Amino acid sequence: MSESPIDVRPKVLIADDDPIVALDLQGMVMRLGYDVVALVDNGPATLTAVRRFVPDIVLLDAVFSGGADGIAIAREIHATTDIPIVFCISSPDLSILTRAKEIAFSAYLLKPINPDSLATTLDTVLYKYKLEKRVQHAEEKFKQIAEKCEIMQFFLEERAAFKWEQTDSGDILFDSDIPIDSRTRTILQESVRSEIQALLQQNSGNSFESIRLVRLNQMGEVPVTGDTAYTLIAVRSASSGRIRGLLLPLQNSLA
């Protein structure tokens, strides 16, 4: 496992009822650059340690003394979390291997455990776990963006909102066919420009997505008739740096 001075070492929980095996594993794991948060020797202690330390990975004996089932313990762990689990198996029992493969984010090692196999397995399991999490996050982000696009399209089609865009000179341009008078348009432009300046200061020039409430009478102007409050949706592109969005009146008088 590669390290850097700012890296936080992954936390490993070792659950094995053989103290010699557990201590040997602890030494190998620590030499690989991981932190061992606890050594436990039974199922209930394993579940307690998982809740207490929230490890990044669990090295779990497949069969404890007395017949306690490590795979059943793994299922209990995954009832509340998806922490990766590496089973430590004394013999290549087909039934154990088959059941172990049913556990998500898992792998197995045969005892006695080889340091090279341990290093490869830990790195691979953690890499796959983090990759899956990134994919899930990307899918959730895509769904959120798709929902936003659908909402924006609805407002535009229903004429319940209008588009705006900031020019290179900092001016705010609205759709040319917006049915509002020139005075209201000017006040809205100043309101949006003020909000954009605040967003740029908060985000240090980075891309952003924001939803804000804009009230015309907060600009020091005499309130206009009709709509005086709007929801401002502002988005800055990470690639082009362009800032654009929508204005949605809280009481629709644009239709």
BAFI-3210 file (N, C-alpha, C; in Angstrom, 3 decimals, decimal comma, padded with zeros to 6 digits):
// residues 255
n [1|2|3|4|5|6|7|8|9|10|11|12|13|14|15|16|17|18|19|20|21|22|23|24|25|26|27|28|29|30|31|32|33|34|35|36|37|38|39|40|41|42|43|44|45|46|47|48|49|50|51|52|53|54|55|56|57|58|59|60|61|62|63|64|65|66|67|68|69|70|71|72|73|74|75|76|77|78|79|80|81|82|83|84|85|86|87|88|89|90|91|92|93|94|95|96|97|98|99|100|101|102|103|104|105|106|107|108|109|110|111|112|113|114|115|116|117|118|119|120|121|122|123|124|125|126|127|128|129|130|131|132|133|134|135|136|137|138|139|140|141|142|143|144|145|146|147|148|149|150|151|152|153|154|155|156|157|158|159|160|161|162|163|164|165|166|167|168|169|170|171|172|173|174|175|176|177|178|179|180|181|182|183|184|185|186|187|188|189|190|191|192|193|194|195|196|197|198|199|200|201|202|203|204|205|206|207|208|209|210|211|212|213|214|215|216|217|218|219|220|221|222|223|224|225|226|227|228|229|230|231|232|233|234|235|236|237|238|239|240|241|242|243|244|245|246|247|248|249|250|251|252|253|254|255]
n.u [000,848|000,632|001,954|001,595|002,647|000,298|-001,660|-004,349|-004,135|-005,588|-007,960|-007,826|-009,585|-008,986|-010,187|-009,895|-009,725|-007,416|-004,694|-001,990|-002,078|-003,549|-001,825|000,334|-000,849|-001,436|001,132|001,996|000,060|000,440|003,047|002,558|001,554|-000,940|-003,342|-004,028|-006,921|-008,061|-007,882|-009,861|-011,656|-014,018|-017,458|-019,525|-017,792|-016,559|-018,651|-019,199|-016,760|-016,722|-018,820|-017,788|-015,201|-015,423|-014,012|-011,976|-011,663|-012,209|-010,509|-011,447|-011,945|-013,065|-014,223|-014,826|-013,554|-015,457|-017,340|-018,532|-019,825|-018,121|-018,968|-021,670|-021,451|-020,333|-022,517|-024,177|-022,675|-022,864|-025,492|-025,857|-023,811|-021,421|-018,809|-015,740|-014,792|-012,399|-012,052|-010,445|-009,311|-008,971|-008,848|-009,410|-012,403|-015,146|-017,852|-017,672|-016,195|-017,991|-020,153|-018,838|-018,293|-020,701|-020,897|-020,875|-018,269|-015,954|-013,309|-011,031|-008,500|-006,123|-005,012|-001,718|-001,192|000,210|002,482|002,724|000,421|-001,465|-000,975|-001,618|-004,320|-005,586|-005,108|-006,427|-009,121|-009,858|-009,455|-011,363|-013,667|-013,633|-013,724|-016,238|-017,825|-017,286|-018,425|-021,124|-021,598|-021,257|-023,391|-025,569|-025,181|-025,572|-028,288|-029,393|-028,700|-030,110|-032,728|-032,839|-032,605|-034,974|-036,842|-036,184|-036,742|-039,480|-040,431|-039,616|-041,054|-043,627|-043,675|-043,157|-040,838|-037,718|-034,791|-031,421|-028,210|-024,801|-022,729|-019,405|-018,601|-019,867|-022,514|-026,040|-028,023|-031,309|-033,904|-035,135|-037,855|-039,227|-042,078|-041,999|-041,787|-039,419|-038,299|-038,636|-037,110|-034,543|-034,145|-034,197|-031,933|-029,886|-030,261|-029,665|-027,002|-025,783|-026,161|-024,630|-022,048|-021,690|-021,754|-019,471|-017,465|-017,754|-017,116|-014,613|-014,061|-014,451|-016,349|-019,926|-023,158|-026,210|-029,082|-031,127|-033,024|-034,423|-035,250|-036,837|-037,190|-035,096|-033,020|-032,929|-034,763|-037,970|-040,620|-041,764|-044,817|-046,824|-044,874|-042,487|-040,611|-038,254|-037,066|-033,759|-031,788|-028,557|-025,746|-022,394|-020,220|-017,703|-015,922|-016,136|-016,528|-018,690|-021,579|-024,868|-028,482|-031,751|-034,700|-037,317|-040,482|-042,086|-044,770|-046,576|-046,674|-045,936|-046,941]
n.v [-001,200|002,157|005,140|008,457|011,516|012,819|010,958|009,074|006,262|003,159|001,432|-001,635|-004,419|-007,286|-010,490|-013,347|-016,468|-017,715|-016,834|-016,702|-016,719|-014,367|-012,381|-012,688|-011,958|-009,312|-008,157|-008,451|-006,945|-004,364|-003,865|-003,543|-001,059|-000,463|000,378|-001,399|-001,727|-003,285|-006,503|-009,307|-012,190|-013,594|-013,919|-012,026|-010,061|-009,203|-007,930|-005,867|-004,460|-003,626|-001,780|000,063|000,902|001,220|000,006|000,020|-002,326|-005,820|-008,539|-011,718|-014,671|-017,653|-019,819|-020,060|-021,323|-023,898|-023,899|-021,546|-019,455|-017,696|-016,580|-016,164|-014,190|-012,212|-011,640|-010,436|-008,159|-006,873|-006,250|-003,759|-002,222|-001,829|-002,713|-003,927|-007,395|-009,820|-013,182|-015,526|-018,648|-021,984|-024,367|-025,309|-025,542|-026,356|-025,672|-023,588|-021,717|-021,197|-020,013|-017,822|-016,294|-015,143|-012,917|-009,464|-007,276|-008,825|-011,229|-014,031|-015,670|-018,274|-020,076|-021,163|-017,647|-015,906|-013,187|-011,677|-012,421|-011,464|-008,689|-008,132|-008,900|-007,225|-004,660|-004,952|-005,540|-003,228|-001,297|-002,039|-001,674|001,117|002,063|001,147|002,665|005,232|005,004|004,628|007,103|008,785|007,933|008,685|011,446|011,967|011,307|013,307|015,586|015,050|015,141|017,830|019,013|018,155|019,450|022,153|022,271|021,865|024,220|026,117|025,376|025,810|028,492|029,550|030,417|032,076|032,211|033,241|034,792|035,470|037,888|038,302|040,792|041,084|041,818|041,038|039,064|038,543|036,331|037,513|037,790|038,120|038,831|041,403|044,687|047,316|048,552|046,686|044,646|045,801|046,016|043,305|042,414|043,739|042,546|039,829|040,104|040,977|038,735|036,850|037,894|037,504|034,696|034,065|035,062|033,375|030,894|031,097|031,387|028,848|026,152|026,038|025,248|026,657|027,569|030,215|032,694|035,611|038,881|041,706|044,133|044,177|045,361|048,010|049,350|050,715|048,518|046,574|046,210|043,198|040,262|040,087|038,487|035,976|032,725|032,026|030,215|029,280|028,389|027,561|026,685|024,199|023,796|025,866|028,137|029,787|031,498|030,846|030,487|030,164|032,123|031,940|033,008|033,407|033,836|033,316|035,558|035,784|034,345]
n.w [000,000|-000,950|000,577|001,892|003,491|004,265|004,184|005,588|007,458|006,506|008,550|010,246|011,446|013,322|013,624|015,217|016,818|017,558|019,307|018,526|015,725|015,382|016,442|014,722|012,303|012,940|013,075|010,382|009,014|010,054|009,204|006,547|006,422|007,433|010,017|012,961|014,639|016,610|018,273|018,277|019,569|019,194|018,016|019,088|020,190|017,892|016,477|018,264|018,191|015,531|015,507|017,309|016,373|013,622|011,277|008,238|006,948|007,597|008,925|009,121|010,896|009,440|010,723|014,061|017,224|018,753|016,856|016,010|013,490|011,150|008,747|009,126|011,038|009,460|007,836|009,713|010,245|007,770|007,783|008,743|007,728|005,018|005,179|003,876|003,910|004,700|004,647|006,721|006,162|007,219|005,766|002,341|002,149|000,234|000,672|002,518|001,046|-001,032|000,321|001,379|-000,870|-001,363|000,156|-000,014|-001,226|-000,457|000,254|000,388|002,357|002,592|005,407|006,450|006,371|003,718|003,535|001,121|-000,288|001,490|001,364|-001,339|-001,401|000,531|-000,584|-003,063|-002,385|-000,937|-002,921|-004,888|-003,389|-002,815|-005,433|-006,269|-004,567|-005,553|-008,076|-007,375|-006,168|-008,371|-009,970|-008,368|-008,384|-011,084|-011,333|-009,727|-011,203|-013,550|-012,586|-011,847|-014,359|-015,562|-013,942|-014,431|-017,179|-017,154|-015,881|-017,768|-020,073|-019,178|-018,991|-016,523|-015,604|-016,394|-018,451|-017,698|-018,208|-017,497|-018,943|-020,424|-019,604|-017,236|-017,181|-016,870|-018,827|-019,939|-021,242|-024,317|-024,722|-022,333|-020,445|-018,857|-017,437|-018,274|-016,032|-013,940|-015,034|-014,935|-012,168|-011,465|-012,854|-011,444|-008,970|-009,480|-010,339|-007,971|-006,325|-007,724|-007,452|-004,711|-004,612|-006,115|-004,456|-002,258|-003,338|-004,407|-007,148|-008,187|-009,769|-009,292|-007,879|-007,107|-005,191|-004,506|-002,666|-003,955|-003,263|-004,469|-003,120|-001,395|-002,583|-002,148|-003,611|-004,545|-003,941|-006,681|-008,556|-008,573|-008,896|-006,361|-005,259|-005,985|-006,924|-007,340|-009,502|-009,946|-011,866|-012,321|-014,849|-014,781|-016,829|-018,838|-017,321|-017,500|-016,280|-015,570|-015,470|-013,928|-013,212|-010,978|-010,365|-007,219|-007,011|-009,714|-012,282|-014,813|-016,897]
ca.u [000,000|001,423|001,678|002,108|002,581|-001,028|-002,607|-004,882|-003,961|-006,804|-008,079|-008,115|-009,997|-008,616|-011,041|-009,430|-009,658|-006,071|-003,899|-000,743|-002,445|-003,976|-000,644|001,111|-001,562|-001,271|002,457|002,042|-000,808|001,071|004,207|002,041|001,156|-002,300|-003,504|-004,873|-007,682|-008,383|-007,848|-010,984|-011,571|-015,326|-018,436|-020,071|-016,748|-016,342|-019,735|-019,001|-015,600|-017,109|-019,607|-016,972|-014,044|-015,776|-012,794|-012,086|-011,690|-012,190|-009,933|-012,383|-011,831|-014,289|-014,816|-014,248|-013,618|-016,816|-018,232|-019,122|-019,750|-017,639|-019,745|-022,901|-021,060|-020,178|-023,860|-024,654|-021,951|-023,397|-026,880|-025,856|-022,717|-020,880|-017,357|-015,150|-014,402|-011,514|-012,156|-009,236|-009,848|-007,939|-008,763|-010,258|-013,695|-015,951|-019,082|-017,305|-015,813|-019,199|-020,905|-018,041|-018,399|-021,994|-020,772|-020,408|-016,987|-015,217|-012,319|-010,593|-007,098|-005,905|-003,975|-001,062|-001,334|001,448|002,482|002,472|-001,000|-002,198|-000,828|-002,389|-005,747|-006,055|-005,114|-007,436|-010,462|-010,116|-009,551|-012,661|-014,697|-013,631|-014,161|-017,691|-018,419|-017,204|-019,427|-022,426|-021,706|-021,441|-024,754|-026,477|-025,012|-026,215|-029,735|-029,735|-028,613|-031,221|-033,950|-032,800|-032,876|-036,400|-037,567|-035,957|-037,452|-040,903|-040,698|-039,450|-042,161|-044,854|-043,465|-043,159|-039,480|-036,991|-033,349|-030,522|-026,799|-023,888|-021,794|-018,005|-018,452|-020,540|-023,929|-026,981|-028,933|-032,481|-034,605|-035,618|-039,317|-039,809|-043,146|-041,900|-041,428|-037,980|-037,862|-038,522|-035,969|-033,315|-034,006|-033,839|-030,539|-029,039|-030,397|-028,911|-025,580|-025,345|-026,096|-023,508|-020,824|-021,588|-021,413|-018,078|-016,619|-017,851|-016,569|-013,251|-013,921|-014,679|-017,692|-020,888|-024,590|-026,819|-030,477|-031,278|-034,219|-034,124|-036,362|-036,507|-037,138|-033,849|-032,018|-033,052|-035,695|-039,380|-041,126|-042,550|-046,093|-046,740|-043,899|-041,353|-039,696|-037,927|-036,049|-032,655|-030,959|-027,324|-024,785|-021,171|-019,592|-016,302|-015,094|-016,126|-016,598|-019,880|-022,572|-026,210|-029,470|-033,170|-035,416|-038,667|-041,283|-042,810|-046,161|-046,374|-047,431|-045,271|-047,616]
ca.v [000,000|003,376|006,070|009,815|012,089|013,290|009,855|008,463|004,823|002,358|000,730|-003,061|-005,181|-008,694|-011,347|-014,736|-016,982|-018,232|-015,638|-016,687|-016,290|-012,971|-011,533|-012,774|-011,123|-007,917|-007,717|-008,330|-005,844|-003,096|-003,666|-003,129|000,343|-000,315|000,443|-002,440|-001,044|-004,208|-007,953|-009,921|-013,642|-014,243|-013,199|-010,819|-009,042|-008,669|-006,990|-004,694|-003,711|-002,983|-000,584|001,029|001,428|001,420|-000,241|000,058|-003,711|-006,796|-009,867|-012,490|-016,129|-018,227|-020,726|-019,897|-022,517|-024,128|-023,955|-020,252|-019,269|-016,373|-016,049|-015,631|-012,923|-011,249|-011,217|-009,482|-006,900|-006,238|-005,836|-002,331|-001,530|-002,613|-002,798|-005,103|-008,478|-010,861|-014,375|-016,325|-020,007|-022,975|-025,359|-024,907|-026,221|-025,809|-025,065|-022,304|-020,804|-020,813|-019,071|-016,600|-015,501|-014,459|-011,688|-008,354|-006,666|-009,779|-012,111|-014,984|-016,068|-019,578|-020,140|-019,968|-016,531|-015,396|-011,718|-011,123|-012,629|-010,542|-007,335|-008,038|-009,020|-006,008|-003,560|-005,195|-005,422|-001,821|-000,562|-002,336|-001,062|002,564|002,287|000,964|003,824|006,367|004,775|004,905|008,553|009,376|007,626|009,535|012,812|012,027|011,337|014,632|016,531|014,757|015,654|019,289|019,378|017,948|020,519|023,396|022,204|022,047|025,635|026,863|025,064|026,378|029,935|029,911|030,837|032,516|031,981|034,385|034,447|036,580|038,107|038,478|042,096|041,051|042,152|039,931|039,067|037,689|036,037|038,768|037,867|038,067|039,836|042,292|046,034|047,590|048,880|045,419|043,937|046,412|045,635|041,888|042,290|044,149|041,538|038,641|040,456|041,012|037,357|036,186|038,370|036,826|033,298|034,002|035,264|032,192|029,713|031,404|031,214|027,473|025,869|025,936|025,164|027,313|027,993|031,294|033,527|037,003|039,811|042,950|045,273|044,146|046,088|049,429|049,917|050,649|047,242|046,645|045,516|041,809|039,420|040,771|037,475|034,984|031,718|032,136|029,027|029,720|027,312|027,958|025,540|023,980|023,812|027,161|029,233|030,597|031,479|030,974|029,857|030,459|032,863|031,411|033,841|032,638|033,949|033,421|036,547|035,920|033,592]
ca.w [000,000|-001,011|001,652|001,812|004,832|004,633|004,104|006,792|007,263|006,639|009,832|010,088|012,623|013,186|014,447|015,134|018,187|017,819|019,621|017,757|014,374|015,444|016,618|013,487|011,343|013,340|012,655|008,922|008,589|010,419|008,329|005,239|006,498|007,942|011,469|013,546|015,687|017,707|018,085|018,994|019,419|019,102|017,215|019,722|020,312|016,544|016,177|019,121|017,694|014,270|015,845|018,053|015,645|012,210|010,494|006,781|006,488|008,689|008,701|009,932|010,888|008,875|011,718|015,392|018,063|019,225|015,704|015,655|012,040|010,771|007,627|009,725|011,671|008,364|007,422|010,721|010,014|006,567|007,992|009,083|007,051|003,906|005,360|003,221|004,819|004,170|005,483|006,910|006,117|007,548|004,690|001,205|002,191|-000,854|001,184|003,128|-000,029|-001,761|001,153|001,536|-002,095|-001,379|000,936|-000,848|-000,869|000,367|-000,355|001,406|002,396|003,211|006,437|006,994|005,441|003,144|003,551|-000,212|-000,582|002,356|000,817|-002,583|-001,108|001,198|-001,549|-004,097|-001,815|-000,632|-004,187|-005,491|-002,545|-003,048|-006,810|-006,293|-003,905|-006,475|-009,121|-006,779|-005,989|-009,698|-010,404|-007,598|-008,880|-012,396|-011,115|-009,216|-012,317|-014,457|-011,967|-011,953|-015,755|-015,806|-013,253|-015,166|-018,450|-016,862|-015,637|-019,011|-020,968|-018,625|-018,897|-015,109|-015,281|-017,573|-018,396|-017,676|-018,388|-017,253|-020,043|-020,027|-018,951|-015,947|-017,305|-016,824|-019,965|-019,821|-022,486|-024,900|-024,767|-020,992|-020,355|-017,705|-017,861|-018,259|-014,674|-013,218|-015,614|-014,413|-010,758|-011,452|-013,284|-010,331|-007,919|-009,886|-010,341|-006,576|-005,830|-008,384|-006,809|-003,414|-004,871|-006,556|-003,278|-001,407|-004,001|-004,867|-008,589|-008,612|-010,253|-008,204|-008,136|-005,958|-005,252|-003,540|-002,718|-004,293|-003,044|-005,147|-002,205|-000,636|-003,347|-001,873|-004,563|-004,183|-004,451|-007,906|-008,462|-009,022|-008,218|-005,749|-004,748|-006,996|-006,643|-008,286|-009,709|-010,599|-012,101|-013,017|-015,497|-014,421|-018,034|-019,518|-016,366|-017,747|-015,214|-016,121|-014,607|-014,073|-012,183|-010,834|-009,464|-006,207|-007,425|-011,154|-013,043|-016,104|-017,949]
c.u [000,872|000,999|002,164|001,925|001,177|-002,068|-003,082|-004,829|-005,287|-006,780|-008,519|-008,499|-009,672|-009,446|-010,624|-009,243|-008,324|-005,158|-002,597|-001,005|-002,792|-002,779|000,234|000,482|-001,373|000,081|002,546|001,247|-000,159|002,299|003,787|001,539|-000,267|-002,271|-004,419|-005,597|-008,011|-008,150|-008,988|-011,001|-012,922|-016,302|-018,991|-019,041|-016,452|-017,391|-019,595|-017,862|-015,916|-017,882|-018,739|-015,913|-014,336|-014,537|-013,057|-012,152|-011,598|-011,530|-010,639|-012,158|-013,146|-014,997|-014,091|-014,333|-015,023|-017,829|-018,894|-018,824|-019,336|-018,447|-021,082|-022,619|-020,916|-021,538|-024,442|-023,968|-022,574|-024,880|-026,965|-024,759|-022,206|-019,355|-016,818|-014,651|-013,514|-011,569|-010,813|-009,679|-008,716|-007,763|-009,726|-011,554|-014,630|-017,205|-018,801|-016,970|-017,037|-020,000|-020,162|-018,184|-019,720|-021,960|-020,195|-019,093|-016,152|-014,200|-011,938|-009,109|-007,000|-004,780|-003,004|-000,984|000,032|001,415|002,184|001,001|-001,865|-002,158|-001,687|-003,884|-006,295|-006,154|-006,232|-008,844|-010,801|-010,269|-010,917|-013,791|-014,787|-014,103|-015,675|-018,396|-018,389|-018,235|-020,824|-022,646|-021,960|-022,857|-025,771|-026,409|-025,700|-027,735|-030,187|-029,730|-029,779|-032,533|-034,002|-033,154|-034,361|-037,225|-037,422|-036,745|-038,944|-041,235|-040,605|-040,628|-043,463|-044,784|-043,531|-041,765|-038,832|-035,496|-032,591|-029,091|-025,952|-022,891|-020,373|-017,786|-019,151|-022,005|-024,778|-027,965|-030,062|-032,991|-035,236|-037,132|-039,969|-040,856|-043,085|-041,452|-039,937|-037,472|-037,678|-037,327|-034,652|-033,074|-033,599|-032,379|-029,584|-029,081|-029,554|-027,414|-025,020|-025,196|-024,901|-022,183|-020,610|-021,183|-019,955|-017,122|-016,602|-017,136|-015,201|-013,051|-014,135|-016,083|-018,642|-022,282|-025,273|-028,278|-030,683|-032,618|-033,797|-035,377|-035,983|-036,377|-035,917|-032,739|-032,096|-033,994|-037,109|-039,936|-041,984|-043,864|-045,931|-045,709|-042,756|-040,351|-039,512|-036,972|-035,001|-031,886|-029,745|-026,344|-023,580|-020,482|-018,130|-015,398|-014,988|-016,106|-017,816|-020,889|-023,936|-027,201|-030,885|-033,627|-036,849|-039,447|-042,047|-044,315|-046,129|-047,279|-046,821|-046,050|-048,554]
c.v [001,234|004,332|007,454|010,429|012,502|012,172|009,443|006,955|004,084|001,555|-000,712|-003,654|-006,647|-009,515|-012,799|-015,247|-017,640|-017,037|-015,554|-016,196|-014,805|-012,030|-011,527|-011,894|-009,638|-007,375|-007,511|-007,123|-004,493|-002,819|-003,227|-001,686|000,580|-000,173|-000,689|-001,833|-001,962|-005,644|-008,533|-011,409|-014,347|-013,345|-011,940|-009,699|-008,403|-007,620|-005,709|-003,822|-002,995|-001,704|000,486|001,698|001,763|001,219|-000,126|-001,345|-004,634|-008,079|-010,811|-013,987|-016,720|-019,139|-020,525|-021,211|-022,649|-024,106|-022,646|-019,933|-017,840|-015,754|-015,499|-014,296|-011,836|-010,744|-010,211|-008,129|-006,147|-005,906|-004,340|-001,542|-002,407|-002,683|-004,048|-006,119|-009,466|-012,038|-015,100|-017,779|-021,014|-024,009|-024,957|-025,707|-025,559|-025,107|-023,701|-021,285|-020,304|-019,783|-017,748|-015,692|-014,736|-013,137|-010,589|-007,793|-007,599|-010,549|-013,124|-015,278|-017,419|-019,489|-021,275|-018,862|-016,002|-013,868|-011,091|-011,265|-011,680|-009,127|-007,154|-008,035|-007,756|-004,848|-003,723|-004,984|-003,959|-000,996|-000,779|-001,673|000,442|002,898|002,165|002,149|005,048|006,232|005,085|006,401|009,237|009,134|008,499|010,980|012,980|012,103|012,709|015,666|016,328|015,299|017,176|019,731|019,234|019,057|021,834|023,410|022,416|023,523|026,453|026,633|025,694|027,904|030,420|030,330|031,367|032,385|033,302|033,890|035,681|036,682|038,258|039,794|042,164|041,425|040,888|040,080|038,085|037,316|037,317|038,913|037,784|039,174|040,647|043,659|046,275|047,889|047,609|044,621|044,472|046,003|044,163|041,688|042,657|043,120|040,311|038,927|040,459|039,606|036,618|036,616|037,679|035,365|033,148|034,184|034,023|030,991|029,942|031,109|029,802|027,321|025,751|025,724|025,743|027,633|029,014|031,993|034,970|037,837|041,168|044,108|045,238|044,900|047,590|050,131|049,903|049,350|047,436|045,921|044,099|041,049|040,247|039,791|036,388|033,948|031,805|030,823|029,460|028,560|027,884|026,716|025,436|024,102|025,199|028,349|030,119|030,417|031,742|030,319|030,263|031,373|032,359|032,315|032,977|032,727|034,256|034,474|036,740|035,275|034,494]
c.w [000,000|000,083|001,276|003,178|005,244|004,576|005,490|006,579|007,414|007,938|009,597|011,443|012,369|014,164|014,242|016,554|018,520|018,068|018,832|016,336|014,365|015,568|015,370|012,404|011,657|012,873|011,154|008,441|008,880|009,560|006,927|005,249|006,944|009,462|011,921|014,739|016,855|017,266|018,909|018,687|019,394|018,343|017,855|019,855|018,955|016,208|016,998|018,604|016,383|014,556|016,495|017,179|014,178|011,326|008,993|006,193|007,701|008,197|009,663|009,771|010,386|009,860|013,041|016,153|018,633|018,101|015,337|014,192|011,693|009,647|008,122|010,412|010,605|007,890|008,416|010,558|008,845|006,670|008,262|008,373|005,921|003,965|004,651|004,248|004,073|005,137|005,527|007,108|006,329|006,452|003,580|001,135|001,174|-000,348|001,807|002,046|-000,791|-000,980|001,306|000,320|-002,182|-000,618|000,049|-000,315|000,010|-000,468|000,716|001,245|003,091|004,235|006,110|005,935|005,021|003,109|002,193|-000,595|000,242|001,780|-000,427|-002,311|-000,457|000,212|-002,576|-003,567|-001,521|-001,904|-004,828|-004,706|-002,807|-004,458|-006,918|-005,651|-004,813|-007,589|-008,590|-006,610|-007,329|-010,209|-009,676|-008,087|-010,226|-012,254|-010,628|-010,341|-013,277|-013,901|-012,060|-013,366|-016,071|-015,165|-014,007|-016,470|-018,250|-016,685|-016,927|-019,955|-020,495|-018,519|-017,454|-014,661|-016,546|-017,347|-018,332|-017,837|-018,134|-018,402|-019,506|-019,288|-017,599|-015,992|-017,261|-017,980|-019,714|-021,209|-023,020|-024,835|-023,393|-020,855|-019,065|-018,198|-017,648|-016,856|-013,846|-013,719|-015,044|-012,963|-010,638|-011,854|-012,158|-009,204|-008,239|-009,846|-008,914|-006,009|-006,436|-007,759|-005,465|-003,600|-005,289|-005,381|-002,395|-002,006|-004,621|-006,348|-009,080|-009,179|-009,065|-008,758|-006,913|-006,236|-004,143|-003,718|-002,972|-004,064|-003,631|-004,174|-001,299|-001,361|-003,109|-002,827|-003,978|-004,747|-005,694|-007,697|-008,976|-008,213|-007,649|-005,172|-005,803|-006,409|-007,740|-008,325|-010,511|-010,695|-012,822|-013,551|-015,099|-015,636|-018,656|-018,565|-016,546|-016,618|-015,830|-015,179|-014,941|-012,951|-012,166|-009,891|-008,471|-006,417|-008,907|-011,784|-014,422|-017,229|-018,742]
res [m|s|e|s|p|i|d|v|r|p|k|v|l|i|a|d|d|d|p|i|v|a|l|d|l|q|g|m|v|m|r|l|g|y|d|v|v|a|l|v|d|n|g|p|a|t|l|t|a|v|r|r|f|v|p|d|i|v|l|l|d|a|v|f|s|g|g|a|d|g|i|a|i|a|r|e|i|h|a|t|t|d|i|p|i|v|f|c|i|s|s|p|d|l|s|i|l|t|r|a|k|e|i|a|f|s|a|y|l|l|k|p|i|n|p|d|s|l|a|t|t|l|d|t|v|l|y|k|y|k|l|e|k|r|v|q|h|a|e|e|k|f|k|q|i|a|e|k|c|e|i|m|q|f|f|l|e|e|r|a|a|f|k|w|e|q|t|d|s|g|d|i|l|f|d|s|d|i|p|i|d|s|r|t|r|t|i|l|q|e|s|v|r|s|e|i|q|a|l|l|q|q|n|s|g|n|s|f|e|s|i|r|l|v|r|l|n|q|m|g|e|v|p|v|t|g|d|t|a|y|t|l|i|a|v|r|s|a|s|s|g|r|i|r|g|l|l|l|p|l|q|n|s|l|a]
***
